């Protein structure tokens, strides 16, 4: 090889190496940026909201905090709150026939689907009953048997009429004696709306918790798993300080938990939790103390966690979960933990008070 060709090869090699070094430097710089997420804690929907966003653009992550907070607040006040005059649900409850936003219509449609598959143990027309008990508010009380008997006939999801038209309008009709309460699915719906927003951004990964519902979005840049999966803490139902009983490893998904420890009324030496059974009018008598459901949709996980809590750890719950391609973690009052097949091997117990039980049936 001539000296001229040798010099050319050397120059090309140097340039190639320089380019590789620049690429590596850019990758490391972006990785470092991703490993320093933007975090925020705020209040919305009457609960604590925790947000963590990973992006190479710090401003985009900060914007995500603002936008997702706005999504949650607007969803609550303009769509789901039965207390907020002019909201979609307020309009339905007061007019019994109202045009609603797409997100409200789709939410009610999903709730209707869950109700039809669980025999109505989950039912958003439970509003007159929940307002009698008012558990979780300063007005909480134990209603009389007569009051409960009067409220029970109003609970029937089959009386909801869904009327979409070809012009993009969505009409909801209910019975004049009925009252909707979407509190059981509001936080899960918020997770769904936040994910839809994040899909329009360059956010690479995010964890957003809205009370008992969690959205795990994209990949976790600081994951200790090679696939970038997420670790989500599952609350200890026996402790009031927020500590966890285990860690769930999962891919992007939504996770919702319902338990008898969340909102409690104490009256005459007895405790009443807030998950009401629409069949009896009283807090559900379940063989579990908490249920965590994992699926693609936050609305569905929220609805299913309520339904499965009322049904308890049973064949009915397991069949319902299969209908929606969902997985679950059931915990009973003795600390026994029951897992559906898709969760096996993905939950690490961190407290000695709990034991995973293998169902041999």
SULZI-V883091 format. One record per residue. PSI is psi in degrees with one decimal (NA if undefined). BURIAL is # if it has 16 or more other C-alpha atoms within 10 Angstrom, else .. Layout:
PSI & BURIAL
PSI & BURIAL
//
This chain:
134.6 & .
160.3 & .
-35.6 & .
-42.2 & .
-37.6 & .
-42.0 & .
-39.1 & .
-43.8 & .
-40.1 & .
-44.6 & .
-44.6 & .
-42.1 & .
-42.0 & .
-43.5 & .
-43.8 & .
-44.0 & .
-41.6 & .
-42.8 & .
-44.1 & .
-41.6 & .
-39.2 & .
-43.3 & .
-46.2 & .
-42.1 & .
-40.6 & .
-41.4 & .
-46.9 & .
-40.2 & .
-44.7 & .
-37.3 & .
-43.1 & #
-37.9 & .
-42.2 & #
-30.0 & #
-1.1 & #
76.9 & #
165.5 & #
126.3 & #
152.2 & #
144.4 & .
130.4 & .
-173.7 & .
137.6 & .
154.4 & #
29.5 & #
21.0 & .
176.5 & .
134.3 & .
126.2 & #
129.2 & #
134.3 & #
121.4 & #
131.7 & #
123.6 & #
149.1 & #
-13.5 & #
105.3 & .
-37.2 & #
-36.1 & .
-38.7 & #
-40.5 & #
-38.8 & #
-37.2 & .
-37.1 & #
-48.3 & #
-46.7 & .
-43.4 & .
-35.0 & #
-41.6 & #
-40.6 & .
-45.6 & .
-47.9 & #
-40.6 & #
-39.7 & #
-39.9 & #
-54.3 & #
-34.6 & #
-16.9 & #
-54.9 & #
-22.1 & #
126.8 & #
-10.3 & #
-23.8 & .
110.7 & .
130.1 & .
-9.7 & .
163.8 & #
-47.0 & #
-38.6 & #
-43.1 & #
-42.3 & #
-47.2 & #
-30.5 & #
-27.2 & #
-23.2 & .
9.6 & #
110.6 & #
145.8 & #
138.2 & #
167.5 & #
156.6 & #
-44.8 & .
-37.9 & #
-44.6 & #
-47.7 & #
-37.3 & #
-49.1 & #
-37.5 & #
-43.4 & #
-39.4 & #
-41.9 & #
-41.6 & #
-45.8 & .
-45.2 & #
-42.8 & #
-24.7 & .
-7.7 & #
12.0 & #
19.3 & .
11.3 & #
-20.7 & #
124.5 & #
118.7 & #
-3.1 & #
22.1 & #
4.1 & #
-42.2 & #
-29.4 & #
-44.9 & #
-34.1 & #
-19.9 & #
-46.1 & #
-44.4 & #
32.8 & #
133.5 & #
-1.5 & .
172.5 & .
-16.8 & .
13.5 & .
138.6 & #
165.3 & #
113.1 & #
163.0 & .
161.0 & .
-36.2 & .
-40.8 & .
-42.0 & .
-43.6 & #
-32.0 & .
-33.0 & .
-33.2 & #
-42.2 & #
-16.2 & .
-12.9 & #
106.8 & #
99.3 & #
-23.7 & #
-14.4 & .
-5.6 & .
132.5 & #
124.7 & .
120.7 & #
79.4 & .
150.7 & .
174.6 & .
4.1 & .
8.8 & .
15.6 & .
150.2 & .
115.1 & #
132.7 & #
132.3 & #
140.8 & #
170.8 & #
150.4 & #
-17.1 & .
3.4 & .
157.0 & #
124.6 & #
145.1 & #
108.6 & #
17.5 & #
-27.9 & #
-15.8 & #
-2.9 & #
-42.5 & #
-35.6 & #
-40.7 & #
-37.5 & #
-40.4 & #
-40.2 & #
-42.5 & #
-36.8 & #
-42.4 & #
-42.5 & #
-38.6 & .
-46.6 & .
-29.5 & #
-13.8 & .
1.9 & .
-179.3 & .
21.4 & .
126.5 & #
-32.0 & #
153.4 & #
149.7 & #
122.7 & #
121.9 & #
130.1 & #
92.4 & #
-123.6 & #
7.6 & #
138.2 & #
135.6 & #
123.1 & #
113.6 & #
137.2 & #
-149.2 & #
149.1 & #
108.4 & #
-20.8 & #
21.2 & #
145.4 & .
14.7 & .
140.0 & .
-23.2 & .
4.5 & .
24.2 & #
172.5 & #
150.5 & #
122.3 & #
126.2 & #
135.0 & #
122.5 & #
142.5 & #
114.0 & #
-9.2 & #
-8.0 & #
144.8 & .
5.3 & .
11.7 & .
4.7 & .
161.6 & .
157.3 & #
-13.7 & #
170.6 & #
124.7 & #
125.2 & #
124.9 & #
157.4 & #
177.3 & #
129.5 & #
-177.7 & #
144.8 & #
127.9 & #
140.9 & #
136.0 & #
135.0 & #
162.0 & #
6.0 & #
-7.7 & #
-54.6 & #
122.8 & .
137.3 & #
128.2 & #
122.3 & .
130.6 & .
41.4 & .
10.4 & .
147.0 & .
137.5 & .
122.6 & #
172.2 & #
-4.9 & #
101.2 & #
140.4 & #
113.9 & #
-10.5 & #
-28.3 & .
-26.8 & .
-2.2 & #
164.9 & #
136.7 & #
133.9 & #
96.0 & #
157.1 & #
9.7 & #
159.5 & #
-19.2 & #
153.1 & #
128.9 & #
127.8 & #
138.9 & #
126.6 & #
-177.4 & #
-30.9 & #
130.6 & #
-38.9 & #
-44.3 & #
-43.9 & #
-38.4 & #
-47.2 & #
-43.6 & #
-35.4 & #
-36.0 & #
-48.7 & #
-44.2 & #
-28.3 & #
-45.8 & #
-41.9 & #
-21.7 & #
-176.0 & #
103.7 & #
168.2 & .
-35.1 & .
-43.0 & .
-45.0 & #
-39.1 & #
-38.6 & .
-43.5 & #
-40.6 & #
-36.0 & .
-30.5 & .
15.7 & #
44.9 & .
158.3 & #
164.0 & #
157.6 & #
118.2 & #
133.6 & #
127.6 & #
178.9 & #
-11.1 & .
4.0 & .
10.9 & #
136.4 & .
126.7 & #
131.2 & #
143.3 & #
159.8 & #
-36.7 & .
-12.1 & .
-15.8 & #
129.7 & #
-4.4 & .
-6.9 & .
122.8 & #
116.9 & #
131.8 & #
1.0 & .
136.8 & .
-7.2 & .
-3.1 & .
145.9 & #
131.5 & .
127.1 & #
127.5 & .
118.3 & .
116.1 & .
-0.2 & .
NA & .
//
